[in-house]
Amino acid sequence: MMRRGVLALVVALVALVVSTPLLAASEPAQAPAKVAPATATSASPPRLDPVAATQVYIAKLTPEQIAKSNSYFEGGYWLILWNFLVSAGLLLVLLTTGLSARMRNVAERVWPFRFARSSADTLVYGAQYFLFTMILGFPLTIYQGFFRERDYGLLTQPLGGWLKDQAIEIAVGAVLGGIAIMVLYAILRRVQKSWWIWASVASVALLFVLISLAPVYIAPLFNKYETLNDPKVRDPILSLARANEIPASQVYVFDESKQSKRVSANVSGALGTMRISLNDNLLNRCSLATIRAVMAHEMGHYVLNHVYKMLLQLALVMTIAFAFVAWGFNRITARYGPAWGVRSIADPAGLPLIVLLMTTYFFVMTPVMNTIIRTQEIEADAFGLNAAREPDGAAEGALMLSEYRKIHPGPWEEVVFYDHPSGYNRILMAMTWKAEQTPGAAP
């Protein structure tokens, strides 16, 4: 699972209440002034038009900035397809050439002992599979992760640093992938008809463990985390956390500027590993209002229990996925299994077919998965506006994200390809909130 692929949920912020009674208390008492009665000619302030106010923000982007952002994001649509096609092609090569079966035979010869033979065979096969797919898929990985990011001015990291992070990512992926493969094949060998149900339960359980461990043990492998000591930024964040019963006594800042220009933050983890974090790009590139708006949005994920809701939704998605794999595997191997050397569902040589079916399922489910995530992001946006009360800060943050997200897609484009609301809709939500909460406010 790629570190930036998927991801982020994230951090929180604050509302400051200006107290005019404190000023009044220091002044000498005066007789109450007579208030003139309201007349029919009194004019109420003009109401803010959310659409017009949104256009004012969009107009801050130059045509060149919009064109560059659109080009980058729309290119990502094709990368979804190319990643699927390259992955599917490699998996089919493993199957149709009989290479997967030969890799299984090698695994069986490497571990001649009867003790723990099945687990050892699975691990040895998994190592070969991992190396094959990683090496042959690396050209696309380095193109989209390094050269493309550099060409669009989003990457600040030299090739050496990027390769170092990739090596760490590969090592973490190998460990996690090895555990996942061992668990999967342990289930396949022990449970026949209902293996897909148990595999779904195990996958969600492993994901929960990963979410719990990531903030403390995985994220620091890539970035240095330090406590945020600036009270001007830290104290409002912690105040908002306390107000929303978020158990945090520290705010952490991490050095993502060494890798990317992207701004991000998160309230991540579960149980005892929860952390409030923001990257140094957000700290250095954004106003305090934008920082507060972003952090309040991220706290919304925590307060609204999005981690646990997402796990429940993924449990359903994964159950359907494994049911599809069980259905497809049996039918395909009944016809091609002997030619490919795949003996049964419990044979590691069939792993490429399992992955191919799973990859195909999630490729088709792209709009569904994006909609699940985008819905939670919309909820967190609404929470953040009410908590931080910084609509202009939220709008400025949405503009900054337009560096790599198309600002104003078509409605179906957003449904299919966006796992976050578009910048236009985020600004429109903020301006609608501003119009309702502060009548007469100027854009």
N, C-alpha and C positions, 0 to 999 in steps of 0.2 A: 504494500500500500504506500503510495508516494506521499512524502511529507506535506507537499503543498497541494496535493490533489484532493482534494478534498478537503478543505477544509477548511475552517475556523469558526468556532463560536467564540464568545469573547467578552469584553470587559465593560466597565460601568461608569456612571457618573451622576451629577449632582445638581441640586438646585439651591441657589442662595436667595434667602428672603431678605429684602431690604426693609429695615424697620424704621419708619419715620416717627413712631411714638417716642423713640429714644431721643431724637432731636427735640421734639416738643417738650419733653420732660425737663430739659435743661433751661427752658425759657421761662420768664416770669408769667404768672397767670394773667390772662387778659379777659375782658368781658367778651362773650361770644358775639361775633359779628352777625349783623342781620343779613340773612340770605334773601336775595331777591327772588320772588316767585317765578317759576318757569313760565315762559310765554309761548305762544304758538309759533313765534318767529324764531325760537331757539333752534339752531341747526345741529343735528347729531353728526359726529365725524363720519367721513365716507368709509364704507366697508371695504376691506382689502379683497381684491379679486384674486383667488388662488391661482387661476390659470395664467393671468397676466403676470403675477409675481413669479411664477415658475419660469415664464419666458424671459423675465429679467435676469434670472440666474443662468439660464441656458445661453443667453446672449453674451455672457462673460467668456465663453469658449470661442476661440477663433475658428474659422472654417478649416484651417490646417490642423488644429488640435482635434476637431471632430472627425475629419477624414482619417487621421492617423489612428485614432481610437477605434473607429468603425472597421478599418482594415485589419487591425490586430484582432479584434474580437470575432469578426466574421471569419477570419482565417482559422480561428479555433473550431468553428463548425466543421471544417474539412479535417482538422486534426482528430476529431472524434471518429470520423469515418476511417481515416488512415490508420489510427491506432487499432481499431477493430479489424481492419483488413490485414494489417501486418501480423497481429496476434493470431488471427484465424489461419493465416497462411503458414506460420511457423508450426502451429499445432497440427495442421493437416500434413505437413511434411513429416513430422514425427510419427504420425499414424500410418500414412499411406506407403512410406518407404520401409516400414518395419523397424525403423530406428528405435522407437519406443520399446518394442519387444526386446531388441538386442540390449538396450540399456537395462531392462529388467533382468535379463540373463546375466549380465555383468554383476548386478547387485546381488544376485543369488550366489555367484561364485566367490565374491569378495568376503562374504560372511559364512564360513562353512559350519559354524557351530549351531547346534539346535537351540541353545539358550537364546531367547529374545531374537530369534532369526527373522520373524516377520517384521518386527520393528526396525531391525537393522537393514533389511532389504528395502523397506520403504524409505529410510533416510538416505541410503546410498543412491537409490533411484532418484529421489527428490533432489539430491545434489547435482546429479547429471542433468536433470530436467532444468533446474535453475540456471546452470551455467549455459546450457544451449540457448534458452530463451533470452537470457540477459545479454549474451555476447551478440547474437544475431539481431536483437532488437535495439542494440545500443546506438546505431546510427540515427534512428528516429528520436531516441531519447536525448542525445546531445544536440540534435537540431532544435527540437522544441524547447528544451530546458536551458540551453546556453546560447546558441547562435541566434535563434529567433528573438529571445528576450533581449540580447545585446543589440540586435539591429533596431529594435523598437525603443531603445534607451531605458529599459526597465531594470536591467541587470547592472549591478555595480561591482560584481565579483570577477576577478581574473579566472582564467581557465584552471589554473592550479588549485585555487580555493574551491571552485565548483566541483572539480574531480574529487577533492578530499571529502566534500559533503556527500557526493555520490557514493564514495566508498563506504562511508558510515551508514548511509541509507541502505546500501546493498547488504552490509553485514547485519543490520537490524532486520531487514526483510528476510534474510536467510534464516535467522533464528526464529522469527515469528512464523515464517512459511513452513519451516521444518516441524514446528509444534503443531501447526494447523493440519499438515499432511498426516502426521502420526495419529492425531485425534480422529481425523476423517477415516483413515483405513482401519483403525481399531474398531470404530463403529461398523464399518462395512464388513469386517470379518466376523463380528459377533451378532449383528442384527441383519436379517435378510429383507423381509418385506417392508418393514417400517423404518429402514435406515435413514430415509430422507427427513423424517420427523426429528430423530435424534441428532442428525447433522445440523438441522436448523437451530435446535436448542443450543448445541455446542458452539455454533458460530456466533450467536448472539452473546453467549457467556464469555467467549474469548474476546469479543469486541468490548464488552463492559470492562474486562480486566485491562485491556489496552487503554481505554479511556481513563481508567483510574491511575495507571502507571505513567502515562505519557507526560503529564506536566512535570513530574519530579525526576523521572529516570530517562526519558527519551528526548524531550525538547532541549534539555541542557547539553546534549551531545552536539547540537548544531549551533547553539547560541549561548552567550554568556548572560546569565540572569543576575541582576543586582536589585537591591531594594531602592525604591524611589524615595528620595529624601527631601525633595522640594515641597515644602508644606503648601505652597500656592496651588500645586497640582494634586498632591497626594491627599490632603485633608478633605477636600470636597468629595473625592472618590470614596474614601472610607466613610464619610458621613452618609453618603447615599447607600453604601453597603449596609451600614448599621440600620438605616431607616427601613431597609427591605429584608432584614434578618439574614443577611449574607455573612457567614462566619469568617471574616477576614480581618487581620490586624496589620497586614503589609500589602503594599502594591509593588509589583516587580516590573522592571523595564529590561528589555532584551535588545541586543545589538544587531537588528536585522539590516541596518543600513550598510553593513559590510557585504551584504548579498544582493539587496534589492532596494528600489525606491518605494515599494509598496507600503502603505500604512495599514496597520492591523493591531488588534487587541483581542483579548479573550478572557472569559471567566471559565476556566477549564478544569477538568478533573471530576472526581466523584468521591463521595464519602469523605475520608480524611485528607485527600490530596488536592482539594480545590485551591486554585490560585487565581488572583486577579493580576493580569499582565498586560502591558502595552509595549509596542516596539518604539525604538528611538526615532523612527521616521514620524510617527504620530506625534511624539513629544516635541520634535524639532521643527516640523513643517506646518503644524496646525495651530490655530488659535485655541485659547482655553475653552471657548464656547464649543468648538468642534470636538476637542478632547472630551469634554463633559458629555456631549451628545453621543459620541461613539461609545464611551464607557457605559453610559446608561443603557444603550442598546444591548451591549454585551451582558450586562447584569440581567436584562430581561430574559435572556436565554436561561439563566440560572433560576430566577424567580418563577418563571413559567414552566420549570421542569422539562425543558426541551430535550435534555439528554435522555431522560427516561421515556418520554413520549416517542422520541426517535427510535429508541431500542425496541419499543413495542411495535412501531410501524415496520421497522426492519425485520422483526421476527415474522411478521406476516409476509413481507416481500421475500425473505429467505426461504420460508416454508414453500411458497409457490415455486421459487427458483429450484429448490432441490427436488420437488415433485416433478417439475418439468425435466430435470436431468435424469431422474429415475425412469420416466416414461421414454425419453429420447434415447438413453443409453441402451436399454433393452432392445429397442427396435433396430437401432443402427448396428449393434454388435451381432444381432441375429443374422444380419445380412453380410456384414463386412468383418466381423470379429475374427474368424479363422484366417482370413487373408492378412489381417493386421497383426495377428499373433496375440490378440487380447483374449484372455481365458474367461474372465468374469468381471463383475463390477468390483470385486475385491482385489483384482490384479492391478498393481501399480502401473503396468503398461497402458491401462485405460485412462490414466490421469489426464492426458491431453484431450481426450474426448469429453471428460467431465468438465474441464476448464473451457473447452470450446462451446459446449452447450450453455454453461454459465455465462460466458462472455457474450454470446448471442442474445441470451435473455436480457442481460443488463443493457446491451446496446439498444434493443427495442424498447426497454423501459426507461430510456433517458428522459423523456418528458415527464414520466410519472415521478421518478426520483427527484428531478429538478423541482417539480411542483411541491413535493413533500417538504423539501428544504426551504423553498421560497416562501411557502406559507408560514413557516416558523420565523423566517426573517421579517416578514411583514408584521407578525405579532410582536416581535422584539422591537421593531421600529416604533410601533404605537406605544409600547411600554416606555421606550426611551424618551419619546417626546413628552409624555406625561410626567416622567420622573425628573428629567433634567430641565425641562421647559426651555430648551434651546433650539427652536425651529430653524433659525438662521445658521447656527452651528451645524445642525444636521444637514442642511442644504449645502453648506460649504464642503462638508465631508463627502456628500454624494458627488459633487463636482470633482473633487480630487480623485475619487474612484474612477472617474471617466477617463483617466489616463490609460486604463486597460479594459474598461467595460463600455460598450456602445451605449451612449447616453439615452437615445430615444428609439428603441426598436418598434416594429409592428407588434400588435397584440399576440398573434400566433407565434411570432419569433420569440417573444418573451416566454410564452408558455413552454415551448419546446427546448430552448437553449439556455435559459437563465435560471440559475439556482439561487439568485438574489433578485429582489425587485430591481427594475431598471432605474438609472439615475433620475430620469424624468419623473417616474411615479413616486420615487422617494422624496424628491423636492416638492412635488404636488401634495403629497401627504403632509409634509412639514408646513407648507404654506396654508393648507386647509386648516390645520391645527392652529396656526397663528391667526388666521381670520376668525376662528371661533373663540379663541381664548383672549385675544387682544384686539377688540374691534377698533377700527380706524388706524391700525398699525400700518406703517409704510413698508414696502418691500425692501 
